[in-house]
Amino acid sequence: MENFTYYNPTKLHFGRHVIENLGKSAIKYGSRAILIYGKGSIKTNGIYDLVVKELNSHNIEYTEYSGIKSNPLVDDVDSAVEQAREFGAEMVIAVGGGSVVDSGKGIALTVPSSHKAWDFYSRKEKPKKALPLLSVLTLAATGTEMNPVSVLQNHQTDQKIGYAHPLMYPAHSFLDPQNTISVNKEYTAYGIADLTAHSLEAWFGVGDASLSDRIVISIIQEAMEYGPALLNDLKNYDLRAKIMYAATLALNGLTNNGRISGDWGVHALGHEMSLLYDVPHGASLTIAYPAWLKFHKYKLNKRILSLGKHLFSSYSTDDTIKKLEEFFQKIGSPTKLSDINLQNEDKISRLLASMNTNKAQGIHHKLNDDDRSQIIELML
């Protein structure tokens, strides 16, 4: 087992009506906030009203920045930063899914500095402090609510980059499964796919960590058992709670303990699909993972076999990959580029060029241009 340091300062509030703790938690950090959210669904499902009620009841003034999109943009982060600075915000309150919380992390990191957000994400500058971030989660998927990682797109540089820093842990995260009930079937499935992919990235990291392996397997088993049930009963609170908890555990650091790290090569490949064609993050992962596994099936034979044994009682590499692909198909997530109409030769050439330009690969399992070409062939 590799040496590790586990640190997670996020205070997680989980369950029914936990948003009632928002105001008394926020007032500890000041009385002025920037409230960020997406395209307005929180105003139709009632979550916005609950948040505003909490802020008003504790005399917290706020300015709003809305319109954060899926596959979030650094442009929105920089615009919100300027607004927060002018308002004198003392904290960031992010209400939404992973894209909103990731944007909130970038805002919180950038406001106290004299830099643009991309200066940090591109590693040109190192942050020295950040505003407190409080997240109210409305989608179970990315695990961003309990980790220090944020991913942003920059269309000026044609990059989608992940950045991690201890200053980006949310101070508080509020997870009420009721707040995910309005998420449609498609994006609920993408969230299930995302948490599964996070677990797999840890599985294919480097290091002998048997307990972390057991945690990974248990999280994926939760997704496989309760995910399809949830998709057939979207208003079921208990099923929403199981998936929400699994998504948080999949990326709060537990699964990497005892390893050098996860690999993240599949995420790197998937990011290029999102960058160029706005493919939903979870959908990009279910296309990339089977192809990545097929490409690595000899190099990673033992790990794939072990995965198959625990998840499917399978003792075949090919069968394990097939069964994983079938699970993604069962929940309605695409597994081929053709499933999302990206089989066009020009689009595929552009995708490969972007992957090669941005050197899409893993931390441990490196890829060259020819490797990426072969993986794309396996995605068709």
Beta strands, then each sheet from edge to edge (+ up, - down):
strand 1: 11-14
strand 2: 32-37
strand 3: 61-65
strand 4: 91-96
strand 5: 133-137
strand 6: 149-154
strand 7: 159-164
strand 8: 172-175
sheet 1: 1+ 8+ 5+ 4+ 2+ 3+
sheet 2: 6+ 7-
end
